[in-house]
Amino acid sequence: MSASHSPRPSSRFLHWQQPATLPHPDWSDLRAPNAWLLMLEGRAPWEYAALLTTMPWMKKLPQGDGHPVLVFPGLGAHDFTTAPLRAMLDSLGYATQGWGQGFNFGPRAGVLEQIKHDLQALYRRHHRKVSLLGWSLGGIYARELAKECPELTRCVVTLGTPFTGHPRATNAWRFFEMVSGHASDDPELIEAIRQPPPVPTTSIYSKSDGVVAWRCSVNEPSPLAENIEVQASHIGLGVNPIALYALADRLAQPEGQWQHFEPKGVRRWFYRTPAGPKTA
């Protein structure tokens, strides 16, 4: 089974752009998370410990239908950081694949071409659309890849990804510029990244994120976009049981029948689903 690829306009990030632009919200008051929130990133090992202790509960997560999931790590991270997440998804019946390019030091030469090749190869191998999952910077890859290849993409889920607001409203922008060789404050790049993918898109984020200002991870209200707030650290989002439950719930939806996340019963104690960036 194959898919057709029509040429698309180019942009400065992944060689494409969206035809429409969103209204510009006022992000002038956005700042990177403060020192207290950054210090709270030290709770990540406890989140992993919580995952290990809740494994019997995690086995009751919604089962997958076997479709492929391509997983991108965060800035400076490697596939081993997403190994627990991928192992959980594999146990639920998905066919996961790491990005396979070593440490993620940004969109350097050949990186973006390779992730597009990987998406096409997964589609051909499984004859099914691929869900794209990205943690932090990896979520930007997932969103942009979905814009380039919507016909191959089932849905996008991001974890603590700063796709709107100013890139310097994070505590990682200096590291990004140092290792990637790219400026983080390019206006055209910022505008291109904040445009939404034309596929179902979920942002899972935390207001106590110590790396990314949480409002940088909030989608504009849309029938195809949603936001799920959880209590987690930035570094621990990929092993946090609450975040992983929401992720599994999103991936388990039948293809073509995507609906917004609606926690019910006791689950409402653990999740908030704000509609837009002005939600307090």
N, C-alpha and C positions, 0 to 999 in steps of 0.2 A: 504494500500500500504506500502510496506516495502523496506528497502535497505540493501544490503549486506555489511558487514564490514570485510575487510581483515586485518590481523595483519600488523603493520608497524614497522619499526625500531624505537628504542627509542631515545629520546634526553633529555637534562636536563631541558627543559622548559615545554613543553606539551607532552612529551613522544613520539616525532617523529622528523624526520629530512628529509631534501630534499636530493636526491641522487647526485645532482650536486651542485657545488659552483660557485658563481660569482667571477670575478676578483676583487681583492682588490683595490678600489680607494684610493687616498692619502687623508686621513682625518686629517692629522697632524695639519693643521691650524684651525680646527674647535674649536670654543669656545662657551660657553653658551651665550645667548643673553645678551647684556650689560644692565647697570642700566637704561638707557634711554628707551630701549624697554620694560624692565620689568615695568617701571613706566606707560608706555602707556597701560598696561593691564587694567588700570582704565577706559578705554573707553567702557568696556563690557556692562555696564548698558545702554549706548547710543545705542549700537547695538541691545539690546533687545527692547528699545524704537522704534528704526527704524523698527523692525519686527512688532510691534503693529501698527505702522502708515502705513505700507505697506500691511496690511492684504488683502485689496481688490485686490491688484496686485498678492499676493501670491495665491489667489483662482484661478488664471489663470495658475498656474503651471501645467506641464504635469500630467495627471491623471494616477493613478496606476491600476494594473490589479488584485489587491486583494491578491497578494502573501505575505507570512509572512516576517517580518523584525525583526531580533533580535538586540537589541541596547545595547551597553556596555558603561558605563560612564568612565570618566577619573580617574586618580589617586586621591584618597581622596574624590571622588565625589559619589553621590547617584543617584538613578533613578529620583529623583525630578529635577535634573539638565538637564535631557534629556526629561522631560515632554513636554516642548513647541515643541521640535523637533518631538516627537512621536505624539503629538496632530495634528501637521500639516500633517504628513504622514497618520495618520488615516483619516483625512478629505479628503485626496486625494485618499482614497480607499485601502490603505495597511492594513495589520493585524500586528500591531507592538506589541512587547513585550519587556519590560525592563529586565534587568538581574536578578533582584529580590534577590540580596544578600547583601543588605544594602550598606554601604560605601565600595568603592573599595580600599582596602589596599594592593593590589598586589596579586600574585598567592600563597596565603596561603593554608593550608590544606583544601582539599575538593572543593576549588573554581573551579579549572580547570575541575574536574570531573563533577561538576554541570552544567557548561556551555555546555559541550558536551551532557549531558543528555537533557538539554533544547533544543538544536538544533535537536536532534533526535525526541523529543516529538513534536516539531513544525512541522517537516517533516511528521510525522505520522498523526498529526491532520489535516493538510491542504492538504496532498498528493501532495505537491509541494516543490520545492527547496526553500531554505531560503536565503535571502540577509542578510549579516552580516555588521553591521555598528558600528564603534567604534571611540570614541573621545579620543585622547591622548593615555594613556596606554590601554584604551579599544580597540583601533585599533590594538594593538599587539595581544590581545585575538582573535579578529576577523580574523586576518591574520593567526595565528597559528591554529585556529579551522578549517579554510578552507583547510589548509594543511593536517590536520588529516582526514577531512570528505569532500573531494571535491565532492563526489557523492551526497551530501546533500546541497551543497552550490551553489547559483545562481550567486552571485557576492559579492565583498568586497568593502566597502567604508570607508576610514579612514579620520579623521579630526585632523590635527596637530599631527600626530603620529610619534614618533621617532624610526623608524624601521631600520635605517642604521646610519653609523657614530658611534661615541662613546657615550654611555649613559650619560657620564658626560658633554656632550655638551648640557646639559639642566640645568635649574635652579631648577629642582625637584629631582635630583638624591639622595641627602642626605635624603630627606623626604621619598623617595621610600625605601631606605635601612633601615631606622628607622622603618617604619610601616610594611614592608613586611618580614623583616628578611633575605632578599636575597642580595647578593653582586651585584652591577650593572656593574662591570668590568670583569665579567667572560668571557674569550675569546670564549669558546665553545658556551655559551649562545648568545653572540653578533653575532657569525657566523650563528647560527641557525635562529635567528630572522630576519636577513637581507635577507634570502632566500625568493624568491617570492612565493605566493600561485599559484597553477595551475588553477586558475579561474580568470575571469575578475576582475581587481583590480584598484581602483581609489584612489589616495591620494589628498585630498584637504588641502592646506597649505597656510601659509601667511609668506612673508618675514619680516613682522613686528611683528611676534610672539615673545612675551617677555619671554616665558618659554622654548621653544624648538628651537634650531638652525635650521633654515628652511631647510638646506641641508640634515638634518637627516630625512626629510619627503619626499624625492624625489626618486621615483622608477627609476630603470634602464630601458632604452628603451626596449619595448617589445610589441608584438602584443596583449598581454593580460594585459598590465599595462600602466597607464597614470598618469599624474600629472596636477592638476588644481590650479593655483595660484590665490588667492583672497586677498583683503585688509581686514584684520580682526585681532582681538586680539586672543590669544590662548583661553582665558576664554570665549570669545564671539563667537567662531566659530559655536557652536551649535544653536545660535539664530541669527546669521548674515544673513540677507535676501539674500545677494549675494551668500554666501556659500550654503544656503538651496535651492536656485534655481538650482545650479549645482548638488546638491545631488538628488533633485527630477528628474532632467533630466536623471541622471545615472540610477536610479531605474526604470524609466519608459520604458527602452528599452525592447523589446520583448525577452523572454528567448531564448538563442541560436543565437541571432542576435546582439550581443554586438559590438559597434563601438566606436572609440575614440571620445572624446568630441570636437566639432567644433563650437565655438560660432560664430554667424553670425549677421550681421547688427550692431545695437547699443550695442549688448551684447559683442562685441569685446572690448569695452571700459572698461569692468569690469573684464575680465578674460585673463590670459595667460596660455598657455599649453606647458611648456617646455618639451623637450624630455628626458633630463637627468640631473644629478647633476652638470654638468659643465656649465649649462645655467646661464647666468648672470642676 
